[in-house]
């Protein structure tokens, strides 16, 4: 039995060396990336780092995500290959029901007789967009704080007092305004000025702050401290909850203390697909992102197993997106409320059926495919990716919807609330703020989670694994898929985040692209086949990506050059 102990030692050494031995974080802000590494240096794991990154982003990216929002957290635990998604998406308040049909413009209007649909419709049944995107009525019950507490309890090594400390410090000491902040504050300046509490924090006497101005958030620091001290109850019960509810109701919203107390994070099994040797693990409903992307990749698989010429690939990609986005609108919503034919949508037979209608030499008008429905959501979101030395991974996409969310901040909280209620179909068949049309599957209901495009993703090959995601509203799915295509080509991680982007979502029937795409060979190929290629007149997206190669344990990370983020690779703590 003398061999037993050396074998045991060999096993132990092998087990310890299972991970890359180094960590990486890519996020949308350097201060958030630094906060994550502080946790790793203190002995925390990827999940602790993720809490610190997200909390810091809630301070320094008030336009993208925060304690008044929610999101999806895709997790991989290396020791047992556990893969799960934490669904911390916002929920509709209990008063958001479909059986009350009095319009808000009625002089006898009362919250007690307001329907979920009528919240956003006038007396003529027309959607009043302002109600869906601005102010207290636009806000769903946030899931961010619950996600922090859940991660700390079930996956992390460090207490919230530790992981939230960098964000608390940033909130108290402040962060400096830069051009990105100024641009997004300018976009929502008028709305922020409607709500003095928010304007007093994010504007300077009603104007966009100058570069270098310190944005201090002492109220938000106190909310984070309550969460750090009391866990989940520090946000969803007690003084913080009371301030949130009081502020919302005084401003015409419909939250109750029970709405907050009832909020729960849900663990959901990711959806899994395959493309050109890769196993793709991604977000399940109520995100439509994973299903749409995997359906589109399955359609591409029908053409020579995905090995497609450079000339033909853009056309087939657009046609695959066209069909997958059509199904997004037809079938997808909160799986706790609607039945989604996931197995059928991801089946080979369905991919064959959808691929059969594609012409290699000609674009298919969306009108020829039938039911003209699609759904969409706001565009200002954030994403970060984390890998620790043991090989644990996090891909998290978080949002408050539009820049600065609803623009509304309950007094004494420092919490800018989301406007995710606009991600529901305020009126099935009527376009939302982005001209996208919703279906009954995504109609408002009490406790329901609105459909999303957030697509945090792992791409697993035999010799390497990728972690990626991006903000960008309905364009998230196509951006992530373009990143997957780059990963399948074994391109460097910098290429994934920087490549020029194009998009199609069934309606409008256009290939929407960054300006730099218009003169590419891909654009020319699309036009020759009859596609309407138009510029969105700006760059979009902010991808954060990590690549770990197993053969040499090399790790690379990249932050989208379109943003101000930072990607860093460093030694993990022992």
C-alpha positions as CSV (number, residue, x, y, z in Angstrom):
1,X,0.0,0.0,0.0
2,X,3.1,2.3,-0.2
3,X,1.7,3.7,-3.5
4,X,-1.4,5.0,-1.9
5,X,0.0,8.2,-0.3
6,X,1.9,9.4,-3.4
7,X,-1.2,8.8,-5.4
8,X,-3.2,10.8,-3.0
9,X,-0.7,13.6,-3.2
10,X,-0.8,13.5,-7.0
11,X,-4.6,13.7,-6.9
12,X,-4.5,16.6,-4.5
13,X,-2.0,18.5,-6.7
14,X,-4.0,17.8,-9.8
15,X,-7.2,19.0,-8.1
16,X,-5.5,22.2,-6.9
17,X,-4.2,22.8,-10.4
18,X,-7.6,22.4,-12.0
19,X,-8.1,26.1,-12.4
20,X,-6.1,28.6,-14.3
21,X,-4.2,29.8,-11.2
22,X,-4.9,33.4,-12.1
23,X,-8.0,35.6,-12.2
24,X,-9.5,38.0,-14.7
25,X,-12.3,40.6,-14.5
26,X,-13.7,42.7,-17.3
27,X,-16.2,45.4,-16.4
28,X,-17.6,48.6,-17.7
29,X,-15.7,50.8,-15.2
30,X,-12.1,50.6,-13.9
31,X,-13.2,51.3,-10.3
32,X,-15.6,48.3,-10.5
33,X,-12.8,46.0,-11.8
34,X,-10.6,47.2,-9.0
35,X,-13.3,46.5,-6.4
36,X,-13.6,42.9,-7.7
37,X,-9.9,42.3,-7.5
38,X,-9.9,43.6,-3.9
39,X,-12.2,40.7,-3.0
40,X,-9.9,38.1,-4.7
41,X,-6.9,39.5,-2.9
42,X,-8.8,39.0,0.4
43,X,-9.4,35.4,-0.3
44,X,-12.8,35.7,-2.0
45,X,-14.0,33.7,-5.0
46,X,-15.5,34.8,-8.3
47,X,-18.9,35.2,-6.7
48,X,-17.6,37.6,-4.0
49,X,-15.8,39.5,-6.7
50,X,-19.0,39.7,-8.7
51,X,-20.9,41.2,-5.8
52,X,-18.2,43.8,-5.4
53,X,-18.1,44.6,-9.1
54,X,-21.9,44.9,-9.4
55,X,-22.1,47.0,-6.2
56,X,-19.4,49.4,-7.4
57,X,-21.2,49.7,-10.8
58,X,-24.4,50.6,-9.0
59,X,-22.5,53.6,-7.7
60,X,-20.3,54.7,-10.6
61,X,-22.7,53.7,-13.4
62,X,-26.0,55.1,-12.2
63,X,-27.1,55.4,-15.8
64,X,-26.7,51.6,-16.4
65,X,-27.5,49.5,-13.4
66,X,-28.0,49.8,-9.7
67,X,-29.8,49.0,-6.5
68,X,-33.1,50.0,-8.1
69,X,-32.7,47.5,-10.9
70,X,-32.0,43.8,-11.5
71,X,-30.5,41.3,-14.0
72,X,-29.2,37.8,-14.7
73,X,-26.1,36.1,-13.2
74,X,-24.8,33.1,-15.0
75,X,-22.6,31.0,-12.7
76,X,-20.2,28.1,-13.1
77,X,-18.7,26.3,-10.1
78,X,-15.6,24.5,-11.2
79,X,-15.3,21.9,-8.4
80,X,-18.6,20.2,-9.3
81,X,-19.3,21.7,-12.8
82,X,-22.5,23.3,-11.4
83,X,-24.0,25.7,-13.9
84,X,-27.0,27.8,-13.0
85,X,-28.5,31.2,-13.6
86,X,-29.7,33.5,-10.8
87,X,-32.8,35.3,-12.1
88,X,-32.8,38.7,-10.3
89,X,-35.1,40.3,-12.8
90,X,-37.5,42.9,-11.6
91,X,-41.2,41.9,-11.0
92,X,-44.4,43.7,-11.5
93,X,-46.1,45.0,-8.4
94,X,-49.2,43.1,-7.1
95,X,-51.5,46.0,-8.1
96,X,-50.5,45.6,-11.7
97,X,-53.5,43.5,-12.7
98,X,-55.4,43.1,-16.0
99,X,-58.9,43.3,-14.6
100,X,-59.1,47.0,-13.9
101,X,-59.9,49.2,-16.9
102,X,-60.0,52.9,-16.0
103,X,-57.7,55.2,-17.8
104,X,-55.4,57.4,-15.8
105,X,-56.6,60.5,-17.6
106,X,-60.1,59.9,-16.2
107,X,-60.8,62.7,-13.7
108,X,-62.1,59.9,-11.4
109,X,-58.9,58.0,-11.7
110,X,-57.9,55.9,-8.7
111,X,-55.1,53.4,-8.2
112,X,-57.7,51.0,-6.9
113,X,-59.3,50.7,-10.3
114,X,-56.3,50.9,-12.6
115,X,-55.4,47.9,-14.8
116,X,-51.9,46.9,-15.8
117,X,-52.7,47.7,-19.4
118,X,-54.5,51.0,-18.5
119,X,-51.6,52.2,-16.5
120,X,-50.0,53.0,-19.8
121,X,-53.0,53.8,-22.0
122,X,-55.1,56.9,-22.3
123,X,-58.9,57.1,-22.5
124,X,-58.7,56.2,-26.2
125,X,-56.7,53.1,-25.6
126,X,-53.4,54.6,-26.9
127,X,-50.2,53.9,-25.1
128,X,-48.9,56.9,-23.1
129,X,-45.2,56.2,-23.4
130,X,-44.3,58.7,-20.7
131,X,-46.0,56.6,-18.0
132,X,-44.1,53.5,-19.0
133,X,-40.6,55.0,-19.0
134,X,-40.6,58.0,-16.6
135,X,-41.4,58.2,-12.9
136,X,-42.6,55.9,-10.2
137,X,-45.2,54.1,-12.2
138,X,-42.5,52.8,-14.6
139,X,-40.6,50.9,-11.9
140,X,-40.7,47.2,-11.2
141,X,-39.7,45.7,-7.9
142,X,-35.9,45.5,-8.0
143,X,-33.8,42.3,-7.6
144,X,-30.3,43.6,-7.3
145,X,-30.1,43.7,-3.5
146,X,-31.6,40.2,-3.3
147,X,-29.0,38.9,-5.7
148,X,-26.2,40.2,-3.6
149,X,-27.6,38.6,-0.5
150,X,-28.2,35.3,-2.3
151,X,-24.7,35.1,-3.8
152,X,-23.1,35.8,-0.4
153,X,-25.2,33.1,1.3
154,X,-25.1,30.4,-1.2
155,X,-21.9,30.8,-3.3
156,X,-19.5,33.3,-1.8
157,X,-16.7,33.0,0.9
158,X,-16.9,36.6,2.2
159,X,-19.6,38.5,4.1
160,X,-21.5,41.3,2.5
161,X,-19.8,43.7,4.9
162,X,-16.6,42.9,3.0
163,X,-17.9,42.7,-0.5
164,X,-19.9,45.9,-0.3
165,X,-17.2,47.9,1.4
166,X,-15.6,49.3,-1.8
167,X,-19.0,50.4,-3.2
168,X,-19.9,52.1,0.2
169,X,-16.6,53.9,0.1
170,X,-17.1,55.0,-3.5
171,X,-20.7,56.3,-2.7
172,X,-19.4,58.4,0.2
173,X,-16.2,59.7,-1.4
174,X,-17.6,60.1,-4.8
175,X,-16.5,59.4,-8.4
176,X,-15.5,61.8,-11.1
177,X,-17.8,62.7,-14.0
178,X,-16.3,62.0,-17.5
179,X,-17.6,62.3,-21.1
180,X,-19.6,59.0,-21.0
181,X,-21.5,60.1,-17.9
182,X,-22.1,63.6,-19.4
183,X,-23.5,62.1,-22.6
184,X,-26.0,59.9,-20.9
185,X,-27.0,62.5,-18.3
186,X,-27.7,64.8,-21.3
187,X,-29.9,62.2,-22.8
188,X,-32.1,62.1,-19.7
189,X,-31.5,65.6,-18.3
190,X,-35.1,66.7,-18.8
191,X,-36.5,63.7,-17.0
192,X,-34.0,63.9,-14.1
193,X,-35.0,67.6,-13.7
194,X,-38.6,66.4,-13.1
195,X,-37.5,64.7,-9.9
196,X,-35.6,67.0,-7.6
197,X,-34.1,64.2,-5.4
198,X,-32.5,62.6,-8.4
199,X,-31.4,65.9,-10.0
200,X,-29.7,67.0,-6.8
201,X,-27.5,64.0,-7.0
202,X,-26.8,63.5,-10.7
203,X,-27.0,67.1,-12.1
204,X,-25.4,70.4,-11.1
205,X,-28.1,73.0,-10.5
206,X,-30.2,71.3,-13.2
207,X,-27.3,71.2,-15.7
208,X,-24.9,68.4,-16.8
209,X,-22.0,68.4,-14.4
210,X,-18.6,69.3,-15.8
211,X,-15.8,66.7,-16.2
212,X,-14.1,66.1,-13.0
213,X,-17.1,66.9,-10.8
214,X,-17.5,64.5,-7.9
215,X,-20.8,62.6,-7.6
216,X,-21.3,61.8,-4.0
217,X,-24.2,59.5,-2.9
218,X,-24.4,59.4,1.0
219,X,-28.0,58.1,1.0
220,X,-27.0,55.2,-1.3
221,X,-24.0,54.5,1.0
222,X,-26.4,54.2,3.9
223,X,-28.7,51.8,2.0
224,X,-25.7,49.6,1.1
225,X,-24.6,49.7,4.7
226,X,-28.0,48.4,5.8
227,X,-27.8,45.6,3.3
228,X,-24.2,44.8,4.5
229,X,-25.4,44.7,8.1
230,X,-28.8,43.0,7.8
231,X,-28.6,41.1,4.6
232,X,-31.7,40.9,2.4
233,X,-33.9,42.4,5.2
234,X,-31.8,45.5,5.2
235,X,-33.3,46.4,1.8
236,X,-36.7,44.6,1.5
237,X,-37.9,45.3,5.1
238,X,-37.4,48.0,7.7
239,X,-36.5,51.7,7.2
240,X,-35.1,51.3,3.6
241,X,-38.2,49.5,2.4
242,X,-40.5,52.1,4.1
243,X,-38.7,55.0,2.4
244,X,-38.8,53.2,-1.0
245,X,-42.5,52.5,-0.8
246,X,-43.5,55.9,0.6
247,X,-41.5,57.7,-2.1
248,X,-43.1,55.6,-4.9
249,X,-46.6,55.9,-3.7
250,X,-46.3,59.7,-3.0
251,X,-45.2,60.0,-6.7
252,X,-48.2,58.0,-8.1
253,X,-46.7,54.5,-8.1
254,X,-48.3,51.3,-6.9
255,X,-45.6,49.6,-4.8
256,X,-46.4,48.1,-1.4
257,X,-44.2,46.9,1.5
258,X,-45.5,43.4,0.7
259,X,-44.3,43.7,-2.9
260,X,-40.8,44.2,-1.6
261,X,-41.0,41.6,1.1
262,X,-42.2,39.0,-1.4
263,X,-39.4,39.5,-3.9
264,X,-37.2,36.4,-4.3
265,X,-34.2,35.5,-6.5
266,X,-34.9,32.3,-8.6
267,X,-32.3,29.8,-9.7
268,X,-32.9,28.6,-13.3
269,X,-31.2,26.0,-15.4
270,X,-29.4,27.6,-18.3
271,X,-30.2,26.7,-21.9
272,X,-27.5,24.8,-23.7
273,X,-26.7,24.5,-27.4
274,X,-23.9,23.6,-29.7
275,X,-22.1,25.3,-32.6
276,X,-18.9,24.3,-34.4
277,X,-17.5,22.3,-31.6
278,X,-18.6,24.6,-28.8
279,X,-21.0,24.0,-26.0
280,X,-22.9,27.2,-25.4
281,X,-24.3,27.8,-22.0
282,X,-26.6,30.9,-21.8
283,X,-29.5,32.6,-20.2
284,X,-33.0,30.9,-20.1
285,X,-36.3,32.7,-19.9
286,X,-37.4,35.2,-18.8
287,X,-34.5,36.3,-20.8
288,X,-35.2,35.6,-24.5
289,X,-31.5,36.1,-25.2
290,X,-30.3,32.5,-24.9
291,X,-33.2,31.0,-26.8
292,X,-33.0,33.5,-29.7
293,X,-29.3,33.1,-30.0
294,X,-29.3,29.3,-29.9
295,X,-32.2,29.1,-32.4
296,X,-30.3,31.3,-34.8
297,X,-27.1,29.2,-34.3
298,X,-29.1,26.0,-34.9
299,X,-30.3,27.5,-38.2
300,X,-26.7,28.3,-39.2
301,X,-25.8,24.7,-38.3
302,X,-28.1,23.6,-41.1
303,X,-25.8,25.1,-43.7
304,X,-22.7,22.9,-43.9
305,X,-22.6,22.5,-40.1
306,X,-22.0,26.2,-39.6
307,X,-18.8,26.2,-41.8
308,X,-20.0,29.0,-44.1
309,X,-18.1,31.2,-46.5
310,X,-17.4,34.8,-45.5
311,X,-19.5,36.1,-48.4
312,X,-22.6,34.0,-47.4
313,X,-22.3,34.2,-43.6
314,X,-23.7,37.7,-43.1
315,X,-26.8,36.9,-45.2
316,X,-27.5,33.6,-43.4
317,X,-26.8,35.3,-40.1
318,X,-29.4,38.0,-40.8
319,X,-31.9,35.5,-42.0
320,X,-31.4,33.3,-38.9
321,X,-31.9,36.4,-36.7
322,X,-35.0,37.4,-38.6
323,X,-36.7,34.1,-37.8
324,X,-35.4,33.7,-34.2
325,X,-36.6,37.2,-33.3
326,X,-40.0,36.5,-34.8
327,X,-40.3,33.5,-32.5
328,X,-39.2,35.7,-29.6
329,X,-42.3,37.8,-30.0
330,X,-44.6,34.9,-30.7
331,X,-43.7,32.7,-27.7
332,X,-41.5,34.2,-25.1
333,X,-42.3,35.7,-21.7
334,X,-41.9,34.8,-18.0
335,X,-41.8,30.9,-17.8
336,X,-43.7,31.0,-14.5
337,X,-46.7,32.6,-16.4
338,X,-46.6,31.4,-20.0
339,X,-45.7,28.0,-21.5
340,X,-42.7,28.4,-23.8
341,X,-42.0,25.6,-26.3
342,X,-38.3,25.5,-25.5
343,X,-37.6,22.0,-26.6
344,X,-39.3,22.6,-30.0
345,X,-37.6,26.0,-30.6
346,X,-34.2,24.4,-30.0
347,X,-34.8,21.1,-31.8
348,X,-33.0,20.1,-35.0
349,X,-36.3,19.5,-36.8
350,X,-37.4,23.1,-36.1
351,X,-34.1,24.5,-37.2
352,X,-34.5,22.5,-40.5
353,X,-38.0,23.9,-40.9
354,X,-36.8,27.5,-40.4
355,X,-33.7,27.1,-42.5
356,X,-35.7,25.6,-45.4
357,X,-37.4,29.0,-46.0
358,X,-34.1,30.8,-46.5
359,X,-33.0,31.7,-50.0
360,X,-29.2,31.8,-50.5
361,X,-29.4,34.6,-53.0
362,X,-32.2,36.8,-51.7
363,X,-33.4,38.4,-48.5
364,X,-36.8,37.2,-47.1
365,X,-39.1,40.1,-46.4
366,X,-40.3,39.8,-42.8
367,X,-43.9,40.3,-44.0
368,X,-43.6,37.0,-45.8
369,X,-43.0,35.1,-42.6
370,X,-46.3,35.8,-41.0
371,X,-47.2,37.1,-37.6
372,X,-45.4,40.5,-37.3
373,X,-44.5,40.5,-33.6
374,X,-41.4,41.3,-31.7
375,X,-40.6,42.6,-28.3
376,X,-37.8,44.7,-27.0
377,X,-36.4,46.8,-24.1
378,X,-34.2,49.6,-23.1
379,X,-30.6,49.9,-24.2
380,X,-28.7,51.0,-21.2
381,X,-27.5,48.1,-19.2
382,X,-24.1,46.8,-18.0
383,X,-22.2,43.5,-18.2
384,X,-19.2,42.1,-16.5
385,X,-17.3,38.8,-16.6
386,X,-15.3,37.2,-13.8
387,X,-12.9,34.2,-13.7
388,X,-11.1,33.2,-10.5
389,X,-8.0,31.1,-10.0
390,X,-10.0,28.0,-9.3
391,X,-11.9,28.3,-12.5
392,X,-15.2,29.6,-11.1
393,X,-16.9,31.9,-13.5
394,X,-19.6,34.6,-13.5
395,X,-21.2,36.3,-16.5
396,X,-23.6,39.0,-15.2
397,X,-25.8,41.4,-17.2
398,X,-27.6,44.0,-15.1
399,X,-30.0,46.8,-16.0
400,X,-32.3,49.6,-15.0
401,X,-33.5,49.9,-18.7
402,X,-33.1,53.5,-20.0
403,X,-30.1,55.6,-18.9
404,X,-30.9,56.6,-15.3
405,X,-33.9,54.3,-15.4
406,X,-37.1,56.0,-14.6
407,X,-35.3,59.1,-13.5
408,X,-37.1,58.8,-10.1
409,X,-35.4,58.4,-6.8
410,X,-37.4,58.0,-3.5
411,X,-36.2,60.6,-1.0
412,X,-33.6,59.4,1.5
413,X,-32.6,56.3,-0.4
414,X,-30.2,57.3,-3.1
415,X,-31.7,54.5,-5.2
416,X,-32.5,55.5,-8.8
417,X,-35.4,53.2,-9.8
418,X,-35.7,51.2,-13.0
419,X,-38.2,51.7,-15.8
420,X,-38.4,48.0,-16.6
421,X,-42.3,48.0,-16.7
422,X,-41.8,49.3,-20.3
423,X,-40.3,45.9,-21.1
424,X,-43.8,44.4,-20.7
425,X,-46.3,44.8,-23.5
426,X,-48.3,47.8,-22.3
427,X,-50.8,47.0,-25.0
428,X,-50.2,43.9,-27.1
429,X,-49.8,44.9,-30.7
430,X,-48.6,48.4,-29.9
431,X,-45.0,49.5,-30.2
432,X,-42.9,50.4,-27.2
433,X,-40.4,53.3,-27.0
434,X,-38.2,51.6,-29.6
435,X,-40.9,50.9,-32.1
436,X,-41.0,47.2,-31.1
437,X,-44.3,45.4,-30.8
438,X,-45.2,43.2,-27.9
439,X,-47.4,40.1,-27.6
440,X,-49.8,38.7,-25.0
441,X,-47.1,36.4,-23.7
442,X,-45.3,39.4,-22.3
443,X,-48.4,41.2,-20.9
444,X,-48.2,42.7,-17.4
445,X,-49.3,40.5,-14.5
446,X,-48.7,40.7,-10.7
447,X,-45.3,39.3,-9.8
448,X,-44.4,38.6,-13.4
449,X,-41.0,39.3,-14.8
450,X,-40.7,41.2,-18.0
451,X,-39.0,39.6,-21.0
452,X,-35.4,40.6,-21.6
453,X,-32.7,40.2,-24.1
454,X,-29.8,40.0,-21.6
455,X,-27.5,37.2,-22.7
456,X,-24.7,36.4,-20.3
457,X,-22.9,33.4,-21.9
458,X,-20.2,30.8,-21.5
459,X,-18.7,29.3,-24.7
460,X,-17.0,26.0,-23.8
461,X,-14.6,24.2,-26.2
462,X,-12.4,21.2,-25.4
463,X,-9.4,23.4,-25.1
464,X,-10.7,26.7,-23.9
465,X,-13.7,28.6,-22.4
466,X,-15.0,32.0,-23.0
467,X,-17.1,34.3,-20.7
468,X,-18.9,37.2,-22.4
469,X,-21.9,39.5,-22.5
470,X,-22.9,43.0,-23.3
471,X,-25.5,45.7,-22.8
472,X,-27.5,47.0,-25.7
473,X,-31.3,46.2,-25.4
474,X,-32.7,44.1,-28.2
475,X,-29.2,44.2,-29.9
476,X,-27.6,42.3,-27.0
477,X,-28.5,39.0,-28.6
478,X,-26.9,39.7,-32.0
479,X,-23.8,41.2,-30.4
480,X,-23.2,38.2,-28.2
481,X,-23.8,35.9,-31.1
482,X,-21.2,37.8,-33.2
483,X,-18.9,37.3,-30.3
484,X,-19.6,33.6,-30.3
485,X,-18.8,33.5,-34.0
486,X,-15.5,35.1,-33.3
487,X,-14.8,32.7,-30.5
488,X,-15.6,29.7,-32.8
489,X,-13.0,31.1,-35.2
490,X,-10.5,31.1,-32.3
491,X,-10.1,34.8,-32.8
492,X,-8.3,36.8,-30.0
493,X,-10.6,38.1,-27.3
494,X,-9.9,41.7,-28.3
495,X,-11.5,40.9,-31.7
496,X,-14.8,39.8,-30.0
497,X,-15.3,43.1,-28.2
498,X,-14.1,45.5,-30.9
499,X,-15.6,44.0,-34.1
500,X,-18.0,46.1,-36.1
501,X,-21.6,45.2,-35.4
502,X,-24.8,44.7,-37.4
503,X,-28.3,43.6,-36.3
504,X,-31.7,42.4,-37.4
505,X,-34.7,41.8,-35.2
506,X,-37.6,40.9,-37.6
507,X,-39.1,44.4,-37.3
508,X,-38.2,46.9,-38.4
509,X,-37.2,45.0,-41.5
510,X,-33.8,46.5,-41.7
511,X,-30.2,45.5,-41.0
512,X,-29.3,48.1,-38.5
513,X,-25.5,48.6,-38.2
514,X,-22.7,50.7,-36.8
515,X,-21.5,53.4,-39.3
516,X,-18.3,51.6,-39.9
517,X,-20.2,48.5,-41.1
518,X,-21.7,50.3,-44.2
519,X,-18.5,50.1,-46.3
520,X,-17.5,46.6,-45.5
521,X,-17.6,43.6,-47.8
522,X,-20.3,42.1,-45.6
523,X,-22.6,45.1,-46.1
524,X,-22.1,44.9,-49.8
525,X,-22.9,41.2,-49.8
526,X,-26.1,42.0,-47.9
527,X,-27.2,44.7,-50.3
528,X,-26.6,42.5,-53.3
529,X,-29.1,40.1,-51.8
530,X,-31.7,42.7,-51.2
531,X,-31.2,43.6,-47.6
532,X,-31.9,47.2,-46.4
533,X,-28.7,48.1,-44.6
534,X,-29.0,51.3,-42.5
535,X,-26.7,53.1,-40.1
536,X,-27.8,53.6,-36.5
537,X,-25.5,56.7,-36.6
538,X,-23.5,55.6,-33.6
539,X,-21.4,52.8,-32.1
540,X,-23.3,50.5,-29.7
541,X,-22.6,47.9,-27.1
542,X,-20.0,47.5,-24.3
543,X,-18.9,43.9,-24.4
544,X,-16.8,42.5,-21.5
545,X,-15.0,39.2,-22.3
546,X,-12.5,36.7,-20.8
547,X,-10.8,33.7,-22.5
548,X,-9.1,30.8,-20.6
549,X,-7.0,28.4,-22.6
550,X,-6.7,25.0,-20.8
551,X,-3.5,23.8,-22.4
552,X,-1.3,26.4,-20.9
553,X,-3.7,28.1,-18.4
554,X,-3.3,31.4,-20.2
555,X,-6.0,33.9,-19.5
556,X,-6.8,37.0,-21.6
557,X,-9.5,39.6,-21.0
558,X,-10.8,42.6,-23.0
559,X,-13.1,45.5,-22.4
560,X,-15.0,47.0,-25.3
561,X,-13.1,50.1,-26.6
562,X,-16.5,51.8,-27.1
563,X,-16.8,52.2,-23.3
564,X,-14.6,53.3,-20.5
565,X,-14.2,49.9,-18.9
566,X,-11.2,48.0,-17.8
567,X,-10.2,44.3,-18.2
568,X,-7.5,43.0,-15.9
569,X,-5.7,39.7,-15.5
570,X,-3.9,39.1,-12.2
571,X,-2.8,36.5,-9.7
572,X,-5.5,35.1,-7.5
573,X,-5.1,35.1,-3.7
574,X,-3.8,31.9,-2.1
